[in-house]
Amino acid sequence: MIENRKSPRHKVFKAGTIEFNRAGGIDCTVRNISDGGACLEVASPLGIPLVFDLHIPSDHTVRNCHLVWKAERRIGVAFH
């Protein structure tokens, strides 16, 4: 498989929250991350909006994201 990433991804296992509409959030686990995006594991991809903020408390980071792909319990996002 050919990788089309602009920057290398790093395998991680970090707690995160998908935040949108200031109405709480959806818990997720960040499985890998790069300068351009991340792969997230969620209980269900249903109800996840196309654009949201990803909060990673352990890194003190909030990144604006858009949904690129979803497959079963994993979603791929690109950072804005």
PyMOL Python script that loads the backbone (N, CA, C, O; Angstrom):
from pymol import cmd

cmd.read_pdbstr("""\
ATOM      1  N   MET A   1       0.834  -1.173   0.000  1.00  0.00           N
ATOM      2  CA  MET A   1       0.000   0.000   0.000  1.00  0.00           C
ATOM      3  C   MET A   1       0.885   1.245   0.000  1.00  0.00           C
ATOM      4  O   MET A   1       1.856   1.309   0.754  1.00  0.00           O
ATOM      5  N   ILE A   2       0.571   2.209  -0.815  1.00  0.00           N
ATOM      6  CA  ILE A   2       1.336   3.450  -0.906  1.00  0.00           C
ATOM      7  C   ILE A   2       0.718   4.489   0.016  1.00  0.00           C
ATOM      8  O   ILE A   2      -0.483   4.752  -0.045  1.00  0.00           O
ATOM      9  N   GLU A   3       1.549   5.079   0.873  1.00  0.00           N
ATOM     10  CA  GLU A   3       1.098   6.136   1.772  1.00  0.00           C
ATOM     11  C   GLU A   3       1.171   7.472   1.047  1.00  0.00           C
ATOM     12  O   GLU A   3       2.187   7.789   0.428  1.00  0.00           O
ATOM     13  N   ASN A   4       0.108   8.249   1.119  1.00  0.00           N
ATOM     14  CA  ASN A   4       0.068   9.563   0.484  1.00  0.00           C
ATOM     15  C   ASN A   4       0.110  10.682   1.515  1.00  0.00           C
ATOM     16  O   ASN A   4      -0.444  11.756   1.281  1.00  0.00           O
ATOM     17  N   ARG A   5       0.746  10.450   2.630  1.00  0.00           N
ATOM     18  CA  ARG A   5       0.796  11.441   3.699  1.00  0.00           C
ATOM     19  C   ARG A   5       1.926  12.431   3.463  1.00  0.00           C
ATOM     20  O   ARG A   5       2.986  12.081   2.944  1.00  0.00           O
ATOM     21  N   LYS A   6       1.675  13.679   3.856  1.00  0.00           N
ATOM     22  CA  LYS A   6       2.696  14.716   3.731  1.00  0.00           C
ATOM     23  C   LYS A   6       3.668  14.673   4.898  1.00  0.00           C
ATOM     24  O   LYS A   6       4.794  15.160   4.787  1.00  0.00           O
ATOM     25  N   SER A   7       3.242  14.089   6.023  1.00  0.00           N
ATOM     26  CA  SER A   7       4.110  13.967   7.188  1.00  0.00           C
ATOM     27  C   SER A   7       3.896  12.589   7.817  1.00  0.00           C
ATOM     28  O   SER A   7       2.807  12.025   7.709  1.00  0.00           O
ATOM     29  N   PRO A   8       4.923  12.042   8.474  1.00  0.00           N
ATOM     30  CA  PRO A   8       4.806  10.697   9.036  1.00  0.00           C
ATOM     31  C   PRO A   8       3.805  10.644  10.187  1.00  0.00           C
ATOM     32  O   PRO A   8       3.636  11.616  10.924  1.00  0.00           O
ATOM     33  N   ARG A   9       3.149   9.500  10.330  1.00  0.00           N
ATOM     34  CA  ARG A   9       2.220   9.335  11.444  1.00  0.00           C
ATOM     35  C   ARG A   9       2.933   8.617  12.580  1.00  0.00           C
ATOM     36  O   ARG A   9       3.883   7.864  12.364  1.00  0.00           O
ATOM     37  N   HIS A  10       2.459   8.864  13.785  1.00  0.00           N
ATOM     38  CA  HIS A  10       3.046   8.273  14.982  1.00  0.00           C
ATOM     39  C   HIS A  10       1.957   7.509  15.721  1.00  0.00           C
ATOM     40  O   HIS A  10       0.892   8.055  16.012  1.00  0.00           O
ATOM     41  N   LYS A  11       2.229   6.242  16.024  1.00  0.00           N
ATOM     42  CA  LYS A  11       1.264   5.446  16.780  1.00  0.00           C
ATOM     43  C   LYS A  11       1.212   5.971  18.209  1.00  0.00           C
ATOM     44  O   LYS A  11       2.242   6.174  18.852  1.00  0.00           O
ATOM     45  N   VAL A  12      -0.001   6.186  18.689  1.00  0.00           N
ATOM     46  CA  VAL A  12      -0.219   6.664  20.050  1.00  0.00           C
ATOM     47  C   VAL A  12      -1.448   5.956  20.618  1.00  0.00           C
ATOM     48  O   VAL A  12      -2.158   5.251  19.900  1.00  0.00           O
ATOM     49  N   PHE A  13      -1.684   6.147  21.875  1.00  0.00           N
ATOM     50  CA  PHE A  13      -2.887   5.632  22.534  1.00  0.00           C
ATOM     51  C   PHE A  13      -3.276   6.682  23.563  1.00  0.00           C
ATOM     52  O   PHE A  13      -2.938   6.573  24.742  1.00  0.00           O
ATOM     53  N   LYS A  14      -4.002   7.715  23.092  1.00  0.00           N
ATOM     54  CA  LYS A  14      -4.332   8.856  23.942  1.00  0.00           C
ATOM     55  C   LYS A  14      -5.837   9.074  23.976  1.00  0.00           C
ATOM     56  O   LYS A  14      -6.530   8.906  22.973  1.00  0.00           O
ATOM     57  N   ALA A  15      -6.324   9.449  25.144  1.00  0.00           N
ATOM     58  CA  ALA A  15      -7.737   9.796  25.284  1.00  0.00           C
ATOM     59  C   ALA A  15      -7.990  11.135  24.607  1.00  0.00           C
ATOM     60  O   ALA A  15      -7.166  12.047  24.676  1.00  0.00           O
ATOM     61  N   GLY A  16      -9.140  11.238  23.955  1.00  0.00           N
ATOM     62  CA  GLY A  16      -9.530  12.483  23.313  1.00  0.00           C
ATOM     63  C   GLY A  16     -11.032  12.673  23.385  1.00  0.00           C
ATOM     64  O   GLY A  16     -11.775  11.771  23.771  1.00  0.00           O
ATOM     65  N   THR A  17     -11.466  13.874  23.002  1.00  0.00           N
ATOM     66  CA  THR A  17     -12.889  14.179  22.944  1.00  0.00           C
ATOM     67  C   THR A  17     -13.187  14.893  21.639  1.00  0.00           C
ATOM     68  O   THR A  17     -12.504  15.851  21.279  1.00  0.00           O
ATOM     69  N   ILE A  18     -14.200  14.429  20.935  1.00  0.00           N
ATOM     70  CA  ILE A  18     -14.703  15.088  19.729  1.00  0.00           C
ATOM     71  C   ILE A  18     -15.733  16.098  20.210  1.00  0.00           C
ATOM     72  O   ILE A  18     -16.773  15.723  20.752  1.00  0.00           O
ATOM     73  N   GLU A  19     -15.440  17.401  20.009  1.00  0.00           N
ATOM     74  CA  GLU A  19     -16.297  18.462  20.530  1.00  0.00           C
ATOM     75  C   GLU A  19     -16.947  19.220  19.388  1.00  0.00           C
ATOM     76  O   GLU A  19     -16.300  19.549  18.394  1.00  0.00           O
ATOM     77  N   PHE A  20     -18.252  19.497  19.544  1.00  0.00           N
ATOM     78  CA  PHE A  20     -18.986  20.263  18.535  1.00  0.00           C
ATOM     79  C   PHE A  20     -20.231  20.867  19.169  1.00  0.00           C
ATOM     80  O   PHE A  20     -20.774  20.319  20.129  1.00  0.00           O
ATOM     81  N   ASN A  21     -20.674  21.974  18.644  1.00  0.00           N
ATOM     82  CA  ASN A  21     -21.907  22.653  19.077  1.00  0.00           C
ATOM     83  C   ASN A  21     -21.949  22.978  20.562  1.00  0.00           C
ATOM     84  O   ASN A  21     -23.030  23.202  21.107  1.00  0.00           O
ATOM     85  N   ARG A  22     -20.820  23.008  21.219  1.00  0.00           N
ATOM     86  CA  ARG A  22     -20.756  23.326  22.646  1.00  0.00           C
ATOM     87  C   ARG A  22     -21.765  22.525  23.461  1.00  0.00           C
ATOM     88  O   ARG A  22     -22.243  22.984  24.498  1.00  0.00           O
ATOM     89  N   ALA A  23     -22.081  21.335  22.988  1.00  0.00           N
ATOM     90  CA  ALA A  23     -23.081  20.497  23.658  1.00  0.00           C
ATOM     91  C   ALA A  23     -22.448  19.219  24.184  1.00  0.00           C
ATOM     92  O   ALA A  23     -23.013  18.136  24.027  1.00  0.00           O
ATOM     93  N   GLY A  24     -21.298  19.332  24.798  1.00  0.00           N
ATOM     94  CA  GLY A  24     -20.621  18.140  25.279  1.00  0.00           C
ATOM     95  C   GLY A  24     -19.729  17.571  24.195  1.00  0.00           C
ATOM     96  O   GLY A  24     -19.291  18.290  23.297  1.00  0.00           O
ATOM     97  N   GLY A  25     -19.463  16.291  24.278  1.00  0.00           N
ATOM     98  CA  GLY A  25     -18.579  15.696  23.294  1.00  0.00           C
ATOM     99  C   GLY A  25     -18.715  14.191  23.249  1.00  0.00           C
ATOM    100  O   GLY A  25     -19.487  13.587  23.994  1.00  0.00           O
ATOM    101  N   ILE A  26     -17.942  13.605  22.354  1.00  0.00           N
ATOM    102  CA  ILE A  26     -17.908  12.160  22.168  1.00  0.00           C
ATOM    103  C   ILE A  26     -16.498  11.695  22.504  1.00  0.00           C
ATOM    104  O   ILE A  26     -15.526  12.177  21.922  1.00  0.00           O
ATOM    105  N   ASP A  27     -16.385  10.766  23.437  1.00  0.00           N
ATOM    106  CA  ASP A  27     -15.079  10.229  23.801  1.00  0.00           C
ATOM    107  C   ASP A  27     -14.486   9.446  22.641  1.00  0.00           C
ATOM    108  O   ASP A  27     -15.201   8.785  21.888  1.00  0.00           O
ATOM    109  N   CYS A  28     -13.171   9.532  22.511  1.00  0.00           N
ATOM    110  CA  CYS A  28     -12.465   8.779  21.473  1.00  0.00           C
ATOM    111  C   CYS A  28     -11.074   8.431  21.975  1.00  0.00           C
ATOM    112  O   CYS A  28     -10.618   8.941  22.998  1.00  0.00           O
ATOM    113  N   THR A  29     -10.413   7.555  21.238  1.00  0.00           N
ATOM    114  CA  THR A  29      -9.011   7.229  21.483  1.00  0.00           C
ATOM    115  C   THR A  29      -8.238   7.570  20.225  1.00  0.00           C
ATOM    116  O   THR A  29      -8.574   7.106  19.135  1.00  0.00           O
ATOM    117  N   VAL A  30      -7.198   8.386  20.377  1.00  0.00           N
ATOM    118  CA  VAL A  30      -6.334   8.728  19.248  1.00  0.00           C
ATOM    119  C   VAL A  30      -5.387   7.552  19.056  1.00  0.00           C
ATOM    120  O   VAL A  30      -4.614   7.223  19.956  1.00  0.00           O
ATOM    121  N   ARG A  31      -5.443   6.916  17.883  1.00  0.00           N
ATOM    122  CA  ARG A  31      -4.633   5.724  17.609  1.00  0.00           C
ATOM    123  C   ARG A  31      -3.349   6.050  16.862  1.00  0.00           C
ATOM    124  O   ARG A  31      -2.321   5.409  17.079  1.00  0.00           O
ATOM    125  N   ASN A  32      -3.406   7.055  15.975  1.00  0.00           N
ATOM    126  CA  ASN A  32      -2.184   7.571  15.364  1.00  0.00           C
ATOM    127  C   ASN A  32      -2.418   9.022  15.011  1.00  0.00           C
ATOM    128  O   ASN A  32      -3.554   9.472  14.863  1.00  0.00           O
ATOM    129  N   ILE A  33      -1.299   9.757  14.877  1.00  0.00           N
ATOM    130  CA  ILE A  33      -1.399  11.190  14.635  1.00  0.00           C
ATOM    131  C   ILE A  33      -0.208  11.647  13.811  1.00  0.00           C
ATOM    132  O   ILE A  33       0.886  11.093  13.920  1.00  0.00           O
ATOM    133  N   SER A  34      -0.429  12.658  12.989  1.00  0.00           N
ATOM    134  CA  SER A  34       0.638  13.285  12.214  1.00  0.00           C
ATOM    135  C   SER A  34       0.388  14.787  12.236  1.00  0.00           C
ATOM    136  O   SER A  34      -0.575  15.250  12.847  1.00  0.00           O
ATOM    137  N   ASP A  35       1.245  15.540  11.579  1.00  0.00           N
ATOM    138  CA  ASP A  35       1.033  16.987  11.498  1.00  0.00           C
ATOM    139  C   ASP A  35      -0.263  17.315  10.765  1.00  0.00           C
ATOM    140  O   ASP A  35      -0.871  18.356  11.013  1.00  0.00           O
ATOM    141  N   GLY A  36      -0.688  16.432   9.865  1.00  0.00           N
ATOM    142  CA  GLY A  36      -1.848  16.718   9.029  1.00  0.00           C
ATOM    143  C   GLY A  36      -3.158  16.098   9.449  1.00  0.00           C
ATOM    144  O   GLY A  36      -4.208  16.487   8.939  1.00  0.00           O
ATOM    145  N   GLY A  37      -3.133  15.116  10.390  1.00  0.00           N
ATOM    146  CA  GLY A  37      -4.387  14.476  10.762  1.00  0.00           C
ATOM    147  C   GLY A  37      -4.191  13.371  11.775  1.00  0.00           C
ATOM    148  O   GLY A  37      -3.125  13.232  12.376  1.00  0.00           O
ATOM    149  N   ALA A  38      -5.257  12.577  11.956  1.00  0.00           N
ATOM    150  CA  ALA A  38      -5.220  11.528  12.971  1.00  0.00           C
ATOM    151  C   ALA A  38      -6.218  10.429  12.632  1.00  0.00           C
ATOM    152  O   ALA A  38      -7.137  10.619  11.836  1.00  0.00           O
ATOM    153  N   CYS A  39      -6.012   9.284  13.254  1.00  0.00           N
ATOM    154  CA  CYS A  39      -6.970   8.182  13.218  1.00  0.00           C
ATOM    155  C   CYS A  39      -7.529   8.054  14.628  1.00  0.00           C
ATOM    156  O   CYS A  39      -6.782   7.940  15.599  1.00  0.00           O
ATOM    157  N   LEU A  40      -8.859   8.073  14.724  1.00  0.00           N
ATOM    158  CA  LEU A  40      -9.531   8.024  16.012  1.00  0.00           C
ATOM    159  C   LEU A  40     -10.380   6.766  16.108  1.00  0.00           C
ATOM    160  O   LEU A  40     -10.970   6.328  15.121  1.00  0.00           O
ATOM    161  N   GLU A  41     -10.440   6.196  17.289  1.00  0.00           N
ATOM    162  CA  GLU A  41     -11.333   5.068  17.542  1.00  0.00           C
ATOM    163  C   GLU A  41     -12.491   5.574  18.393  1.00  0.00           C
ATOM    164  O   GLU A  41     -12.284   6.250  19.400  1.00  0.00           O
ATOM    165  N   VAL A  42     -13.706   5.241  17.982  1.00  0.00           N
ATOM    166  CA  VAL A  42     -14.917   5.696  18.667  1.00  0.00           C
ATOM    167  C   VAL A  42     -15.838   4.501  18.922  1.00  0.00           C
ATOM    168  O   VAL A  42     -15.702   3.458  18.282  1.00  0.00           O
ATOM    169  N   ALA A  43     -16.769   4.658  19.853  1.00  0.00           N
ATOM    170  CA  ALA A  43     -17.738   3.590  20.104  1.00  0.00           C
ATOM    171  C   ALA A  43     -18.605   3.361  18.875  1.00  0.00           C
ATOM    172  O   ALA A  43     -18.936   2.223  18.543  1.00  0.00           O
ATOM    173  N   SER A  44     -18.974   4.458  18.195  1.00  0.00           N
ATOM    174  CA  SER A  44     -19.764   4.390  16.967  1.00  0.00           C
ATOM    175  C   SER A  44     -19.522   5.663  16.171  1.00  0.00           C
ATOM    176  O   SER A  44     -19.494   6.747  16.753  1.00  0.00           O
ATOM    177  N   PRO A  45     -19.347   5.565  14.856  1.00  0.00           N
ATOM    178  CA  PRO A  45     -19.151   6.776  14.057  1.00  0.00           C
ATOM    179  C   PRO A  45     -20.452   7.532  13.782  1.00  0.00           C
ATOM    180  O   PRO A  45     -20.420   8.625  13.216  1.00  0.00           O
ATOM    181  N   LEU A  46     -21.589   6.965  14.174  1.00  0.00           N
ATOM    182  CA  LEU A  46     -22.870   7.627  13.945  1.00  0.00           C
ATOM    183  C   LEU A  46     -22.961   8.911  14.764  1.00  0.00           C
ATOM    184  O   LEU A  46     -22.624   8.927  15.948  1.00  0.00           O
ATOM    185  N   GLY A  47     -23.412   9.970  14.136  1.00  0.00           N
ATOM    186  CA  GLY A  47     -23.596  11.237  14.829  1.00  0.00           C
ATOM    187  C   GLY A  47     -22.374  12.120  14.873  1.00  0.00           C
ATOM    188  O   GLY A  47     -22.438  13.232  15.396  1.00  0.00           O
ATOM    189  N   ILE A  48     -21.258  11.651  14.336  1.00  0.00           N
ATOM    190  CA  ILE A  48     -20.061  12.491  14.311  1.00  0.00           C
ATOM    191  C   ILE A  48     -20.175  13.447  13.127  1.00  0.00           C
ATOM    192  O   ILE A  48     -20.354  13.006  11.992  1.00  0.00           O
ATOM    193  N   PRO A  49     -20.074  14.751  13.382  1.00  0.00           N
ATOM    194  CA  PRO A  49     -20.244  15.729  12.301  1.00  0.00           C
ATOM    195  C   PRO A  49     -19.045  15.758  11.357  1.00  0.00           C
ATOM    196  O   PRO A  49     -18.000  15.174  11.647  1.00  0.00           O
ATOM    197  N   LEU A  50     -19.204  16.435  10.236  1.00  0.00           N
ATOM    198  CA  LEU A  50     -18.121  16.544   9.252  1.00  0.00           C
ATOM    199  C   LEU A  50     -16.989  17.438   9.739  1.00  0.00           C
ATOM    200  O   LEU A  50     -15.835  17.236   9.362  1.00  0.00           O
ATOM    201  N   VAL A  51     -17.307  18.430  10.576  1.00  0.00           N
ATOM    202  CA  VAL A  51     -16.301  19.356  11.105  1.00  0.00           C
ATOM    203  C   VAL A  51     -16.464  19.416  12.621  1.00  0.00           C
ATOM    204  O   VAL A  51     -17.582  19.531  13.122  1.00  0.00           O
ATOM    205  N   PHE A  52     -15.350  19.337  13.353  1.00  0.00           N
ATOM    206  CA  PHE A  52     -15.398  19.366  14.816  1.00  0.00           C
ATOM    207  C   PHE A  52     -14.020  19.698  15.363  1.00  0.00           C
ATOM    208  O   PHE A  52     -13.045  19.774  14.616  1.00  0.00           O
ATOM    209  N   ASP A  53     -13.947  19.897  16.682  1.00  0.00           N
ATOM    210  CA  ASP A  53     -12.675  20.099  17.367  1.00  0.00           C
ATOM    211  C   ASP A  53     -12.284  18.806  18.068  1.00  0.00           C
ATOM    212  O   ASP A  53     -13.121  18.148  18.685  1.00  0.00           O
ATOM    213  N   LEU A  54     -11.008  18.445  17.971  1.00  0.00           N
ATOM    214  CA  LEU A  54     -10.464  17.290  18.679  1.00  0.00           C
ATOM    215  C   LEU A  54      -9.664  17.810  19.862  1.00  0.00           C
ATOM    216  O   LEU A  54      -8.672  18.517  19.685  1.00  0.00           O
ATOM    217  N   HIS A  55     -10.095  17.459  21.066  1.00  0.00           N
ATOM    218  CA  HIS A  55      -9.405  17.869  22.283  1.00  0.00           C
ATOM    219  C   HIS A  55      -8.609  16.681  22.806  1.00  0.00           C
ATOM    220  O   HIS A  55      -9.164  15.609  23.049  1.00  0.00           O
ATOM    221  N   ILE A  56      -7.302  16.880  22.979  1.00  0.00           N
ATOM    222  CA  ILE A  56      -6.422  15.846  23.533  1.00  0.00           C
ATOM    223  C   ILE A  56      -5.852  16.403  24.834  1.00  0.00           C
ATOM    224  O   ILE A  56      -4.849  17.115  24.808  1.00  0.00           O
ATOM    225  N   PRO A  57      -6.477  16.090  25.975  1.00  0.00           N
ATOM    226  CA  PRO A  57      -6.067  16.688  27.249  1.00  0.00           C
ATOM    227  C   PRO A  57      -4.604  16.447  27.623  1.00  0.00           C
ATOM    228  O   PRO A  57      -3.957  17.351  28.151  1.00  0.00           O
ATOM    229  N   SER A  58      -4.072  15.260  27.366  1.00  0.00           N
ATOM    230  CA  SER A  58      -2.691  14.962  27.766  1.00  0.00           C
ATOM    231  C   SER A  58      -1.673  15.833  27.042  1.00  0.00           C
ATOM    232  O   SER A  58      -0.567  16.043  27.541  1.00  0.00           O
ATOM    233  N   ASP A  59      -2.041  16.340  25.866  1.00  0.00           N
ATOM    234  CA  ASP A  59      -1.155  17.225  25.099  1.00  0.00           C
ATOM    235  C   ASP A  59      -1.541  18.692  25.249  1.00  0.00           C
ATOM    236  O   ASP A  59      -0.881  19.566  24.688  1.00  0.00           O
ATOM    237  N   HIS A  60      -2.604  18.968  26.001  1.00  0.00           N
ATOM    238  CA  HIS A  60      -3.143  20.336  26.124  1.00  0.00           C
ATOM    239  C   HIS A  60      -3.405  20.917  24.741  1.00  0.00           C
ATOM    240  O   HIS A  60      -3.048  22.060  24.458  1.00  0.00           O
ATOM    241  N   THR A  61      -4.037  20.108  23.876  1.00  0.00           N
ATOM    242  CA  THR A  61      -4.222  20.460  22.470  1.00  0.00           C
ATOM    243  C   THR A  61      -5.688  20.412  22.074  1.00  0.00           C
ATOM    244  O   THR A  61      -6.430  19.521  22.488  1.00  0.00           O
ATOM    245  N   VAL A  62      -6.097  21.390  21.260  1.00  0.00           N
ATOM    246  CA  VAL A  62      -7.392  21.368  20.587  1.00  0.00           C
ATOM    247  C   VAL A  62      -7.118  21.655  19.119  1.00  0.00           C
ATOM    248  O   VAL A  62      -6.544  22.690  18.782  1.00  0.00           O
ATOM    249  N   ARG A  63      -7.528  20.740  18.246  1.00  0.00           N
ATOM    250  CA  ARG A  63      -7.306  20.902  16.801  1.00  0.00           C
ATOM    251  C   ARG A  63      -8.637  20.894  16.073  1.00  0.00           C
ATOM    252  O   ARG A  63      -9.499  20.064  16.361  1.00  0.00           O
ATOM    253  N   ASN A  64      -8.813  21.816  15.126  1.00  0.00           N
ATOM    254  CA  ASN A  64     -10.003  21.823  14.286  1.00  0.00           C
ATOM    255  C   ASN A  64      -9.810  20.758  13.216  1.00  0.00           C
ATOM    256  O   ASN A  64      -8.760  20.704  12.576  1.00  0.00           O
ATOM    257  N   CYS A  65     -10.819  19.906  13.014  1.00  0.00           N
ATOM    258  CA  CYS A  65     -10.713  18.756  12.115  1.00  0.00           C
ATOM    259  C   CYS A  65     -11.881  18.690  11.150  1.00  0.00           C
ATOM    260  O   CYS A  65     -12.939  19.275  11.381  1.00  0.00           O
ATOM    261  N   HIS A  66     -11.663  17.964  10.062  1.00  0.00           N
ATOM    262  CA  HIS A  66     -12.795  17.541   9.238  1.00  0.00           C
ATOM    263  C   HIS A  66     -12.650  16.046   8.959  1.00  0.00           C
ATOM    264  O   HIS A  66     -11.548  15.516   8.818  1.00  0.00           O
ATOM    265  N   LEU A  67     -13.802  15.397   8.886  1.00  0.00           N
ATOM    266  CA  LEU A  67     -13.874  13.954   8.687  1.00  0.00           C
ATOM    267  C   LEU A  67     -13.466  13.607   7.261  1.00  0.00           C
ATOM    268  O   LEU A  67     -13.971  14.193   6.304  1.00  0.00           O
ATOM    269  N   VAL A  68     -12.547  12.650   7.124  1.00  0.00           N
ATOM    270  CA  VAL A  68     -12.072  12.220   5.805  1.00  0.00           C
ATOM    271  C   VAL A  68     -12.625  10.843   5.453  1.00  0.00           C
ATOM    272  O   VAL A  68     -13.058  10.615   4.324  1.00  0.00           O
ATOM    273  N   TRP A  69     -12.612   9.928   6.417  1.00  0.00           N
ATOM    274  CA  TRP A  69     -13.125   8.584   6.166  1.00  0.00           C
ATOM    275  C   TRP A  69     -13.624   7.977   7.472  1.00  0.00           C
ATOM    276  O   TRP A  69     -13.281   8.440   8.560  1.00  0.00           O
ATOM    277  N   LYS A  70     -14.443   6.928   7.345  1.00  0.00           N
ATOM    278  CA  LYS A  70     -14.857   6.159   8.514  1.00  0.00           C
ATOM    279  C   LYS A  70     -15.007   4.700   8.118  1.00  0.00           C
ATOM    280  O   LYS A  70     -15.444   4.383   7.012  1.00  0.00           O
ATOM    281  N   ALA A  71     -14.637   3.816   9.039  1.00  0.00           N
ATOM    282  CA  ALA A  71     -14.714   2.371   8.824  1.00  0.00           C
ATOM    283  C   ALA A  71     -14.926   1.710  10.179  1.00  0.00           C
ATOM    284  O   ALA A  71     -14.044   1.722  11.037  1.00  0.00           O
ATOM    285  N   GLU A  72     -16.104   1.136  10.353  1.00  0.00           N
ATOM    286  CA  GLU A  72     -16.479   0.489  11.608  1.00  0.00           C
ATOM    287  C   GLU A  72     -16.299   1.455  12.771  1.00  0.00           C
ATOM    288  O   GLU A  72     -17.030   2.441  12.858  1.00  0.00           O
ATOM    289  N   ARG A  73     -15.353   1.204  13.663  1.00  0.00           N
ATOM    290  CA  ARG A  73     -15.179   2.044  14.855  1.00  0.00           C
ATOM    291  C   ARG A  73     -14.043   3.049  14.717  1.00  0.00           C
ATOM    292  O   ARG A  73     -13.686   3.711  15.692  1.00  0.00           O
ATOM    293  N   ARG A  74     -13.479   3.173  13.541  1.00  0.00           N
ATOM    294  CA  ARG A  74     -12.373   4.124  13.355  1.00  0.00           C
ATOM    295  C   ARG A  74     -12.753   5.196  12.350  1.00  0.00           C
ATOM    296  O   ARG A  74     -13.482   4.943  11.390  1.00  0.00           O
ATOM    297  N   ILE A  75     -12.245   6.397  12.589  1.00  0.00           N
ATOM    298  CA  ILE A  75     -12.443   7.494  11.648  1.00  0.00           C
ATOM    299  C   ILE A  75     -11.102   8.166  11.395  1.00  0.00           C
ATOM    300  O   ILE A  75     -10.236   8.207  12.270  1.00  0.00           O
ATOM    301  N   GLY A  76     -10.945   8.688  10.194  1.00  0.00           N
ATOM    302  CA  GLY A  76      -9.763   9.448   9.840  1.00  0.00           C
ATOM    303  C   GLY A  76     -10.136  10.909   9.705  1.00  0.00           C
ATOM    304  O   GLY A  76     -11.153  11.247   9.100  1.00  0.00           O
ATOM    305  N   VAL A  77      -9.304  11.778  10.273  1.00  0.00           N
ATOM    306  CA  VAL A  77      -9.567  13.209  10.213  1.00  0.00           C
ATOM    307  C   VAL A  77      -8.345  13.947   9.690  1.00  0.00           C
ATOM    308  O   VAL A  77      -7.212  13.497   9.859  1.00  0.00           O
ATOM    309  N   ALA A  78      -8.591  15.079   9.058  1.00  0.00           N
ATOM    310  CA  ALA A  78      -7.523  15.980   8.634  1.00  0.00           C
ATOM    311  C   ALA A  78      -7.634  17.242   9.472  1.00  0.00           C
ATOM    312  O   ALA A  78      -8.735  17.708   9.764  1.00  0.00           O
ATOM    313  N   PHE A  79      -6.494  17.792   9.858  1.00  0.00           N
ATOM    314  CA  PHE A  79      -6.468  19.029  10.635  1.00  0.00           C
ATOM    315  C   PHE A  79      -6.534  20.230   9.706  1.00  0.00           C
ATOM    316  O   PHE A  79      -5.979  20.212   8.607  1.00  0.00           O
ATOM    317  N   HIS A  80      -7.222  21.278  10.161  1.00  0.00           N
ATOM    318  CA  HIS A  80      -7.286  22.544   9.399  1.00  0.00           C
ATOM    319  C   HIS A  80      -6.132  23.417   9.806  1.00  0.00           C
ATOM    320  O   HIS A  80      -5.986  24.527   9.295  1.00  0.00           O
TER     321      HIS A  80
END
""", "prot")
cmd.dss("prot")
cmd.show_as("cartoon", "prot")
cmd.util.cbc("prot")
cmd.orient("prot")
